[in-house]
Amino acid sequence: MKVLVTGVAGQLGRELMLKLQSANVAVIGIGRGELDFANPEQVAAGIAEQQADWVVNCGAYTRVDRAEEEPELAFQVNRDSAKAVAEGVKRYGGRLLQVSTDFIFDGNQSHPYQEGDGANPLGVYGQSKWEGEQGVREVLPEAIILRTAWVYGEHGNNFVKTMLRLAAERDELTVVDDQVGTPAWTADIADAILVLIKGDHPGTWHFTNEGVASWYDFAQEIVIMARRLGYPIRVKRVRPIPSADFPTPAARPAYSVLSKQKIRAILGYDIPHWRQSLTAMLKASSR
Ligand SMILES: NC(=O)c1ccc[n+]([C@@H]2O[C@H](COP(=O)([O-])OP(=O)(O)OC[C@H]3O[C@@H](n4cnc5c(N)ncnc54)[C@H](OP(=O)(O)O)[C@@H]3O)[C@@H](O)[C@H]2O)c1
């Protein structure tokens, strides 16, 4: 099996590449330098050229707030190029796993979102990813769409790394406590991707770690665990604030817990709780 991973310089792409390599799977990683998703008309040919058995599309425009200012680019990358990746895969009869997001939901629900629940994105990023999903399904109905959320890992930029940096610099951190979801460690997402592609499970799937947290809960746990593990932590207090006190250009879902009910049945192992995976990530990063 040969796997092509796009977005290889990103958080998930990098982790997946390393995971596949250590599982002795033949893998090619490509990033913006090799194939620029801002030029969707070149993408199908670039993907087809590689003739990979599986393409895992981790490449995406992920700047949620910036997307409000440059919607054209966000749609080129997340909608048009996602569809073009599917078109490229279809040309030679390959298989595709497209990564998507909890931000396709509006967050008005108060119980975990299932795969079939209605989408209603609040911002440009979510809308572009939702239309990307639809384009992929249209071209390749048998594609795998994997939605995840609150992604963090050792590679790239994320909330955990930002909190570690700020906690080393400041006495107090303020973090919103009225947005609720579940963090997902890239290493765990990569494991789930391996199961999905090895078993070839078409359709839409949700995956994050287990449990529920607000960003405040997540930040507090990062500080507690990091201190315990010997990270340089100066912060004395993490204070919860409402989102209204931290306005951002893009609205975010207040509740975006994804149901793992469907994927649990095929994984064959227990999904780790987010606290457990956060600890594992912090331990790995401190080495
Ligand atoms: N981050 C989250 O919290 C989150 C939550 C839910 C779902 N997701 C989804 O998970 C997937 C992986 O996200 P991630 O966290 O790994 O994101 P990431 O770290 O931002 O990585 C995205 C990758 O896409 C590449 N990319 C951006 N614009 C491109 C372009 N014009 N042409 C080619 N490549 C381009 C980036 O390249 P450069 O390195 O050159 O910029 C980067 O390597 C995405 O589908 C994302 O929508 C993420």
The ligand as a MOL file (V3000), in Angstrom:
LIG
                    3D

  0  0  0     0  0            999 V3000
M  V30 BEGIN CTAB
M  V30 COUNTS 48 52 0 0 0
M  V30 BEGIN ATOM
M  V30 1 N -6.3460 22.5100 13.8190 0
M  V30 2 C -7.5380 22.1670 14.2960 0
M  V30 3 O -7.8830 22.4640 15.4500 0
M  V30 4 C -8.4880 21.3790 13.4440 0
M  V30 5 C -9.7560 21.0900 13.9580 0
M  V30 6 C -10.6230 20.3270 13.1810 0
M  V30 7 C -10.2400 19.8700 11.9420 0
M  V30 8 N -9.0180 20.2050 11.4720 0 CHG=1
M  V30 9 C -8.6720 19.7340 10.1190 0
M  V30 10 O -7.5940 18.8290 10.2450 0
M  V30 11 C -6.7790 18.8970 9.0700 0
M  V30 12 C -5.3410 19.1000 9.4670 0
M  V30 13 O -5.2510 20.3030 10.2160 0
M  V30 14 P -3.9240 20.7310 10.9600 0
M  V30 15 O -4.2990 21.1260 12.3360 0
M  V30 16 O -2.8450 19.7120 10.7410 0 CHG=-1
M  V30 17 O -3.6060 22.0640 10.1530 0
M  V30 18 P -2.2320 22.8000 9.8940 0
M  V30 19 O -1.2370 22.4660 10.9320 0
M  V30 20 O -2.5840 24.2320 9.6640 0
M  V30 21 O -1.7530 22.1540 8.5310 0
M  V30 22 C -2.4010 22.4020 7.3250 0
M  V30 23 C -1.4320 22.1900 6.2070 0
M  V30 24 O -2.0770 22.6020 5.0010 0
M  V30 25 C -1.1480 23.3100 4.2450 0
M  V30 26 N -1.7170 24.3040 3.3570 0
M  V30 27 C -2.3180 25.4760 3.6600 0
M  V30 28 N -2.5570 26.1790 2.5600 0
M  V30 29 C -2.0690 25.4460 1.5200 0
M  V30 30 C -1.9910 25.6460 0.1260 0
M  V30 31 N -2.4280 26.7690 -0.4310 0
M  V30 32 N -1.4450 24.6690 -0.6270 0
M  V30 33 C -0.9790 23.5380 -0.0700 0
M  V30 34 N -0.9860 23.3100 1.2370 0
M  V30 35 C -1.5330 24.2470 2.0350 0
M  V30 36 C -0.2810 24.0400 5.2550 0
M  V30 37 O 0.9210 24.3490 4.6090 0
M  V30 38 P 1.9590 25.4080 5.2230 0
M  V30 39 O 2.6290 24.6750 6.3370 0
M  V30 40 O 2.8460 25.7000 4.0680 0
M  V30 41 O 1.1380 26.5800 5.6730 0
M  V30 42 C -0.1560 23.0150 6.3630 0
M  V30 43 O 0.9660 22.2110 6.1940 0
M  V30 44 C -7.3840 20.0100 8.2080 0
M  V30 45 O -8.2500 19.4430 7.2810 0
M  V30 46 C -8.1900 20.8230 9.1960 0
M  V30 47 O -9.2540 21.4930 8.5630 0
M  V30 48 C -8.1200 20.9290 12.1920 0
M  V30 END ATOM
M  V30 BEGIN BOND
M  V30 1 1 1 2
M  V30 2 2 2 3
M  V30 3 1 2 4
M  V30 4 1 4 5
M  V30 5 2 4 48
M  V30 6 2 5 6
M  V30 7 1 6 7
M  V30 8 2 7 8
M  V30 9 1 8 9
M  V30 10 1 8 48
M  V30 11 1 9 10
M  V30 12 1 9 46
M  V30 13 1 10 11
M  V30 14 1 11 12
M  V30 15 1 11 44
M  V30 16 1 12 13
M  V30 17 1 13 14
M  V30 18 2 14 15
M  V30 19 1 14 16
M  V30 20 1 14 17
M  V30 21 1 17 18
M  V30 22 2 18 19
M  V30 23 1 18 20
M  V30 24 1 18 21
M  V30 25 1 21 22
M  V30 26 1 22 23
M  V30 27 1 23 24
M  V30 28 1 23 42
M  V30 29 1 24 25
M  V30 30 1 25 26
M  V30 31 1 25 36
M  V30 32 1 26 27
M  V30 33 1 26 35
M  V30 34 2 27 28
M  V30 35 1 28 29
M  V30 36 1 29 30
M  V30 37 2 29 35
M  V30 38 1 30 31
M  V30 39 2 30 32
M  V30 40 1 32 33
M  V30 41 2 33 34
M  V30 42 1 34 35
M  V30 43 1 36 37
M  V30 44 1 36 42
M  V30 45 1 37 38
M  V30 46 2 38 39
M  V30 47 1 38 40
M  V30 48 1 38 41
M  V30 49 1 42 43
M  V30 50 1 44 45
M  V30 51 1 44 46
M  V30 52 1 46 47
M  V30 END BOND
M  V30 END CTAB
M  END
